[in-house]
């Protein structure tokens, strides 16, 4: 008798579980539909650009990219012409040379400064942090002329040093603000225990703060890398040697020279987009966690 009761109870619980799942799925359906529509709208231009970059020029002029299945003619000639003939290979390398140091330098400086604002005691700490926050509201364009006046006598604009320093300087306020808000959420008892054990401030930063703050640090690294990679204005101002131009500047030259060559423009544009897309999709979980850094304490 007890076995029969147990079976009926299990069946009733299973039925309730299935019904609860159905209700939950139906309740989320509008959200899923909305997210799917947003994803399609966001991905459509990217997919169109990718398809166009592999199509011959005659097909691009005759049909739209969505009619690719009717012709189904793809070629790598567009990429070969752009990379070999238009200097995009060198500009791609220049973009990497500019972006990597311009990301690592702010990461190191912002992490150290954020640790100081979070766990060190010194005079005017709160005042200095307010100054840092206020600097986030200053347009970067205001600093171009003073920095050029400083860099030109030192001949820093003939290489990459000027653009490295400029990107680092303008990235510090936001980076310090973001990382400081994450660092102060770390367990205070853990920091105090490390100090009691005799660990130095740098030892605490290296062995405790950094490993526990990987999501926030990686998220800020994504922010900074995408900003530097897609930057055009600073590259035009602080890179004054044609051989050192990154892809963003080279694309403007390509637009002026081949304004109607959609096949070449699409190939060059997708080369410019490929690295940011790869970085974002490979590290998107850190990106989401970093957006929430410091929101809950």
Order of alpha helices (4+ residues) and beta strands (2+ residues): alpha-alpha-alpha-alpha-alpha-alpha-alpha-alpha-alpha-alpha-alpha-alpha-alpha-alpha-alpha
